[in-house]
Amino acid sequence: MNGGGANRFDAIVVGAGHNGLVNACYLARAGLKVQVLERNPYIGGAAVSRRLYDGFTYSNCSYVCSLLRTEIMRELELPRFGLQIIPYEGGCTLMSNGEHLAIYDNHDALRREFARHSRHDAEAYERYVRDMLRHCRFIKPLLLRTPPDPTSFRPRDLQELLFLGKQFHKLGETRMYDTLRFFTMSCADMLEEYFEREIVKAHLAGSSIIGTALGPRSPGSAYVLLHHYMGSIDGAVGAWGFARGGMGAITQALAASFTASGGAVRTGAPVAQILTRNGRAHGVVLQSGEELQAPIVVSNLDVKRTFLQTVAAQELPAEFLEQVRRFKIRGSSGKLNIALDGLPHFPAIPQGSPCTRGDMHVTDTLEMIERAYDDWKEGRWSRAPYIDMLIPTQIDPSMVPDGKHYMSVFVQYCPYRLAEGEWSAAQRQAFGETVIDTIARHSPDFRSLILHAEIRTPQDIENEVGLTEGNIFQGELTFDQLFFNRPLPGYAQYRSPLGGLYLCGSSNHPGGGVMGAPGANCARAILRDTGRGADPGRLS
């Protein structure tokens, strides 16, 4: 343990987003003196709760919880530090003909609802869920493991390749082909092998495009759907829920766990440069000019921001820098946070139905989603956007004054740059009006209930949170950027070309979402390198 000076630490973690805090928690619990540095005056990164309108708490970036690994929650004792996850009670897609498809957490009710639209699809849904769970069982053991380097003959890499081979072999010959095929399929092609009704396919396809610069007919989008399906709440695979008090409750619990282990978080401390000497990191310099020293520096920034903005180019191999520049991080998502004077009415949904107490959508065909993607490709926000709207205050009234409600609206697609150039205030407002108009077509009193609306483009998300192009996954989840290719071939084990410099953010395996796995996996790599490591397949 480092015993010297107020500005000397065993490890410095750059960025107090959820992965940075997970990483810092494990390092502190191993006995290291750890300093977390956050540029904003508050912690949380994209998993944050903020009061931006009188009495209302917004989850103003990430907005739902499912992917956070239960192993991490248990080991870091997050419930002890106040974290409570409240499951959805349903969900729905509103249809242009005044109908709807409801989603219920009760299996029999859900089956009857699917049968109301198509008996064939009610039967097919059972097969679909079975196959998705099989894919999950193959992937989930890999989430908290460091990817092997397939070009290496080191014992650990050979051991991990053998583990991967055994997992794959367990599938059996037929399922091996199915699994490889699934990873490269479009979501639309995959769903069309199960279902006949457009509304069913459109509802399920939404998870294949959220946060991703792909359309439902883009190869690889089937895996993005699976990525969202892998979460669980209280053992229910694929379940989603709200963090009580907003998504900032997750990072507040992580910060409490970290400080209880002796760590320190410093806000309002933007890092200008990671300091290097003789091929190793040895600290950071803040924008104020203050220097902090540590033999280990962990970046929770995405791979582009880390190596193109905070490390001197001459310290890195030219070929490595070119690979970093080619890494795909494309902004495609917008967000609205809306304070409401009351609960909006949706005539298509029976009064009191639990399907409003989860995620609600308004895009009822695959073609509508694909056309929304076409708008993004042409450099404009979608004229008929895919939206994922939730009113968490139906379940968690602690976020608003009595009688009021908060709506979170996640939007696909919204470009980082418009065809005509940078965003203006008028264009941002027009984008927001497009989204509000889309919702209002299904809720006649919605617009009259709006007290305040925060409208955020990918540029706004980048400027506030530091995510390149506002990409919520810190990089596309395409097959060429997964597992031992994430973020770059040869650098998928949380290390960098510089000794002592590690990456713990979602640019790394297993990718984005409020999961915590990249932070935990990176911590394990650091502890192994410093002689404090354990079994590479375990967190501690």
Backbone hydrogen bonds, N-H to C=O, Kabsch-Sander energy under -0.5 kcal/mol:
donor,donor_aa,acceptor,acceptor_aa,energy
8,R,5,G,-1.4
9,F,293,Q,-2.4
10,D,33,K,-1.9
11,A,33,K,-1.9
12,I,296,I,-2.2
13,V,35,Q,-2.7
14,V,12,I,-0.5
14,V,298,V,-3.4
15,G,13,V,-0.8
15,G,37,L,-3.4
18,H,44,G,-0.6
21,L,17,G,-2.3
22,V,18,H,-2.4
23,N,19,N,-2.5
24,A,20,G,-2.4
25,C,21,L,-2.5
26,Y,22,V,-1.9
27,L,23,N,-2.1
28,A,24,A,-2.7
29,R,25,C,-2.4
30,A,26,Y,-1.0
31,G,28,A,-1.7
32,L,27,L,-2.0
34,V,32,L,-0.8
35,Q,11,A,-2.2
36,V,264,A,-2.8
37,L,13,V,-2.9
38,E,266,R,-2.5
44,G,16,A,-2.1
47,A,44,G,-2.5
48,V,46,A,-1.0
50,R,58,Y,-2.5
52,L,50,R,-1.0
53,Y,56,F,-0.8
56,F,53,Y,-2.6
57,T,399,M,-3.0
58,Y,50,R,-3.2
58,Y,56,F,-0.5
60,N,48,V,-0.5
60,N,58,Y,-1.3
61,C,62,S,-0.7
62,S,46,A,-2.5
65,C,241,G,-3.3
69,R,515,M,-2.2
73,M,69,R,-2.2
74,R,70,T,-2.4
75,E,71,E,-2.6
76,L,72,I,-2.5
77,E,74,R,-0.9
78,L,73,M,-2.0
81,F,77,E,-1.0
81,F,78,L,-0.6
82,G,79,P,-1.7
83,L,78,L,-2.1
86,I,84,Q,-0.5
86,I,242,F,-3.3
88,Y,240,W,-2.8
89,E,357,R,-2.4
90,G,357,R,-0.7
91,G,103,I,-1.5
92,C,359,D,-2.1
93,T,101,L,-2.0
94,L,361,H,-3.3
95,M,99,E,-2.6
98,G,95,M,-1.7
101,L,93,T,-2.2
102,A,100,H,-0.5
103,I,91,G,-3.5
105,D,89,E,-0.9
107,H,105,D,-0.6
110,L,106,N,-2.5
111,R,107,H,-2.4
112,R,108,D,-2.2
113,E,109,A,-2.0
114,F,110,L,-2.3
115,A,111,R,-2.4
116,R,112,R,-1.5
117,H,113,E,-0.8
117,H,114,F,-0.9
118,S,114,F,-3.0
122,A,118,S,-1.8
123,E,119,R,-1.8
124,A,120,H,-2.6
125,Y,121,D,-2.2
126,E,122,A,-0.8
126,E,123,E,-0.6
127,R,123,E,-1.1
128,Y,124,A,-2.7
129,V,125,Y,-2.7
130,R,126,E,-2.0
131,D,127,R,-2.4
132,M,128,Y,-2.6
133,L,129,V,-2.5
134,R,130,R,-1.6
135,H,131,D,-2.0
136,C,132,M,-2.4
137,R,133,L,-2.5
138,F,134,R,-1.4
139,I,135,H,-2.2
140,K,136,C,-3.3
142,L,139,I,-2.3
143,L,139,I,-0.6
143,L,140,K,-1.2
144,L,140,K,-0.5
145,R,142,L,-1.4
152,S,149,D,-2.0
158,L,154,R,-2.5
159,Q,155,P,-2.6
160,E,156,R,-2.3
161,L,157,D,-2.5
162,L,158,L,-2.2
163,F,159,Q,-2.2
164,L,160,E,-2.6
165,G,161,L,-2.5
166,K,162,L,-2.4
167,Q,163,F,-2.3
168,F,164,L,-2.4
169,H,165,G,-2.6
170,K,166,K,-1.9
171,L,168,F,-1.3
172,G,169,H,-1.4
176,M,172,G,-2.1
177,Y,173,E,-1.6
178,D,174,T,-1.9
179,T,175,R,-2.6
180,L,176,M,-2.3
181,R,177,Y,-2.3
182,F,178,D,-2.6
183,F,179,T,-1.9
184,T,180,L,-0.7
184,T,181,R,-1.0
185,M,181,R,-0.7
185,M,182,F,-1.1
188,A,216,P,-3.0
190,M,186,S,-2.1
191,L,187,C,-3.0
192,E,188,A,-2.3
193,E,189,D,-0.6
193,E,190,M,-1.1
194,Y,191,L,-1.8
195,F,191,L,-2.7
201,K,197,R,-1.9
202,A,198,E,-3.1
203,H,199,I,-2.1
204,L,200,V,-2.0
205,A,201,K,-2.2
206,G,202,A,-0.9
206,G,203,H,-0.7
207,S,204,L,-0.9
208,S,205,A,-1.9
209,I,206,G,-1.5
210,I,206,G,-1.1
212,T,209,I,-2.4
214,L,212,T,-1.4
218,S,215,G,-2.0
220,G,185,M,-1.5
221,S,218,S,-1.9
222,A,185,M,-1.7
223,Y,220,G,-0.6
224,V,220,G,-1.1
225,L,221,S,-1.7
226,L,222,A,-1.8
227,H,223,Y,-2.7
228,H,224,V,-1.6
229,Y,225,L,-1.1
230,M,226,L,-1.0
230,M,227,H,-0.5
231,G,228,H,-0.6
232,S,66,S,-2.0
233,I,236,A,-1.2
236,A,233,I,-2.2
237,V,235,G,-1.0
238,G,231,G,-3.7
239,A,236,A,-1.7
241,G,65,C,-2.2
242,F,86,I,-2.9
244,R,84,Q,-2.8
244,R,242,F,-0.6
246,G,243,A,-2.5
249,A,246,G,-2.1
250,I,247,M,-1.4
251,T,247,M,-0.9
252,Q,248,G,-2.5
253,A,249,A,-1.9
254,L,250,I,-2.1
255,A,251,T,-2.5
256,A,252,Q,-2.2
257,S,253,A,-2.4
258,F,254,L,-2.5
259,T,255,A,-2.8
260,A,256,A,-1.9
261,S,257,S,-0.8
261,S,258,F,-0.9
262,G,259,T,-1.6
263,G,258,F,-2.1
264,A,34,V,-1.7
266,R,36,V,-2.7
268,G,40,N,-2.6
269,A,38,E,-3.0
272,A,270,P,-0.5
272,A,285,V,-2.2
273,Q,285,V,-1.8
274,I,310,T,-3.6
275,L,273,Q,-0.6
275,L,283,G,-2.4
277,R,280,R,-2.8
280,R,277,R,-1.2
281,A,499,G,-3.0
282,H,275,L,-2.2
283,G,275,L,-0.8
284,V,292,L,-2.4
285,V,273,Q,-2.6
286,L,290,E,-3.0
287,Q,270,P,-2.3
289,G,286,L,-2.0
292,L,284,V,-2.7
293,Q,7,N,-3.2
294,A,282,H,-1.5
296,I,10,D,-0.6
297,V,500,G,-3.0
298,V,12,I,-3.2
299,S,297,V,-0.5
299,S,502,Y,-3.1
300,N,14,V,-2.5
300,N,298,V,-0.6
306,T,302,D,-2.6
307,F,303,V,-2.0
308,L,304,K,-2.6
309,Q,305,R,-0.9
310,T,305,R,-0.7
310,T,306,T,-1.1
315,E,312,A,-1.9
316,L,313,A,-1.8
321,L,317,P,-2.1
322,E,318,A,-1.9
323,Q,319,E,-1.9
324,V,320,F,-2.2
325,R,321,L,-2.2
326,R,322,E,-1.5
327,F,323,Q,-0.9
327,F,324,V,-0.8
329,I,327,F,-0.7
334,G,411,V,-2.1
335,K,456,R,-2.4
336,L,409,V,-2.8
337,N,454,E,-2.1
338,I,407,M,-2.8
339,A,452,H,-2.7
340,L,405,H,-3.3
341,D,449,L,-2.7
349,I,346,F,-2.2
353,S,350,P,-2.1
356,T,353,S,-1.4
357,R,354,P,-1.9
359,D,90,G,-0.6
360,M,389,M,-2.8
361,H,92,C,-1.9
364,D,362,V,-0.7
369,I,365,T,-1.4
370,E,366,L,-2.5
371,R,367,E,-2.4
372,A,368,M,-1.9
373,Y,369,I,-1.8
374,D,370,E,-1.9
375,D,371,R,-1.7
376,W,372,A,-1.4
377,K,373,Y,-2.2
378,E,374,D,-1.2
378,E,375,D,-0.5
379,G,376,W,-2.0
380,R,375,D,-1.9
382,S,413,Y,-2.1
386,Y,412,Q,-2.9
387,I,385,P,-0.5
388,D,410,F,-2.5
389,M,360,M,-2.6
389,M,387,I,-0.6
390,L,408,S,-2.4
393,T,406,Y,-0.7
394,Q,391,I,-1.8
395,I,392,P,-1.8
396,D,392,P,-2.8
399,M,396,D,-1.3
400,V,397,P,-1.4
404,K,401,P,-2.1
405,H,340,L,-2.1
407,M,338,I,-2.8
408,S,390,L,-2.5
409,V,336,L,-2.8
410,F,388,D,-2.2
411,V,334,G,-2.6
412,Q,386,Y,-2.8
413,Y,332,S,-0.6
414,C,332,S,-1.6
416,Y,331,G,-0.8
418,L,421,G,-1.9
419,A,379,G,-2.7
421,G,418,L,-1.8
428,R,424,S,-2.3
429,Q,425,A,-2.1
430,A,426,A,-2.1
431,F,427,Q,-2.5
432,G,428,R,-2.3
433,E,429,Q,-2.4
434,T,430,A,-2.0
435,V,431,F,-1.7
436,I,432,G,-2.6
437,D,433,E,-2.8
438,T,434,T,-1.8
439,I,435,V,-2.0
440,A,436,I,-2.7
441,R,437,D,-1.4
442,H,439,I,-2.0
443,S,439,I,-0.6
446,F,443,S,-1.5
449,L,445,D,-0.9
449,L,446,F,-1.2
450,I,446,F,-0.5
450,I,447,R,-1.1
451,L,339,A,-3.2
452,H,339,A,-1.2
454,E,337,N,-3.1
455,I,453,A,-0.6
456,R,335,K,-2.6
461,I,457,T,-2.2
462,E,458,P,-2.5
463,N,459,Q,-2.6
464,E,460,D,-2.1
465,V,461,I,-2.7
466,G,461,I,-0.8
466,G,462,E,-1.6
467,L,461,I,-0.6
468,T,466,G,-0.6
470,G,467,L,-2.8
471,N,468,T,-2.1
472,I,470,G,-0.6
474,Q,471,N,-1.6
476,E,328,K,-2.6
481,Q,478,T,-2.7
482,L,479,F,-1.0
485,N,482,L,-2.2
486,R,483,F,-1.8
490,G,484,F,-0.6
491,Y,488,L,-2.4
496,S,501,L,-0.7
499,G,279,G,-2.3
499,G,497,P,-0.5
501,L,498,L,-1.7
502,Y,297,V,-2.6
502,Y,500,G,-0.6
503,L,494,Y,-2.0
504,C,299,S,-2.5
505,G,299,S,-0.7
508,N,505,G,-1.8
509,H,486,R,-0.7
511,G,508,N,-1.8
513,G,472,I,-0.7
515,M,513,G,-2.1
520,A,516,G,-2.2
521,N,517,A,-3.0
522,C,518,P,-2.3
523,A,519,G,-1.9
524,R,520,A,-2.0
525,A,521,N,-1.8
526,I,522,C,-2.3
527,L,523,A,-2.6
528,R,524,R,-2.1
529,D,525,A,-2.3
530,T,526,I,-1.9
531,G,528,R,-1.5
532,R,527,L,-3.4
533,G,527,L,-1.1
538,R,535,D,-2.4
